[in-house]
Amino acid sequence: MCANYIPSTHDQLRQHFQVAPPDSDYVAESYPGYMSPLIRLPRIDAEPGDRACALGMFGMVPHWAEPKLARQTYNARTETVASKPTFRHAFKHGQFCIIPAASVFEPSYETGKSERWEIMNADGSPLGIAGIWEHKQAGPDGLSLLSFSMLTINADGHPLMQRFHKPDDEKRMLVILRPDQYDEWLHCPVDEAQRFFERYPAEQLVAHPAGRNAGKPAPQQSLF
């Protein structure tokens, strides 16, 4: 599923998501293991509209794992998120977050070979992707580590998202939230999370081929 995306800009964080950007800079294009912004509740008793933005590793790193696990845990299937060892603690404790993205990338094989496509909101607004977050007390260099995964659902038959990934692979897509769902998702009781696991309308998305010149990861930006 989505292993590469462009995080929202500082202006998008302020204007669309209504949060203060992180104090530290972050990468212009994110891959598993990169530190990128996520939005969550600042405290347990937060009121609706009270949101906080922080930097976390793209790819879930539970307390028992090393950061390199992020290479495999950047997406969490909604069908199994409550039972998989990597994700179940975060999900069962309602550690829900929003991953702010200007756009995401997926591979298309319609030409017979892999071609990277960029997908974004048709109106130009950023995407609010539903996710879960985890906190590891002792991360790299002994410092605590915040990490997150994007939630995905089946996309078979979706007019746009069924065009991506290898022909024989199951079609998947991210859980994209509407702006009016942001606070509801962050405050959602765990037993009601299922109602957010719906397909984002194809007509509200646009996609186009995208070159790789701006997207090649820089090794020094990854934490492993």
GIWOUR-V585811 format. One record per run of one state. SS is the DSSP state (A for helix, B for strand, O for the rest). FROM is the first residue (numbers start at 0). TO is the last residue. Records with the same first field share a line. If there is no record, write none. Layout:
SS=FROM-TO ; FROM-TO
//
This chain:
O=0-2 ; 7-8 ; 15-28 ; 31-33 ; 40-50 ; 58-65 ; 71-73 ; 77-86 ; 92-94 ; 108-113 ; 121-125 ; 136-138 ; 142-143 ; 154-159 ; 164-170 ; 174-174 ; 177-177 ; 186-188 ; 196-200 ; 209-217 ; 221-223
B=3-6 ; 29-30 ; 34-39 ; 51-57 ; 74-76 ; 95-107 ; 114-120 ; 126-135 ; 144-153 ; 163-163 ; 171-173 ; 175-176 ; 204-208
A=9-14 ; 66-70 ; 87-91 ; 139-141 ; 160-162 ; 178-185 ; 189-195 ; 201-203 ; 218-220
//
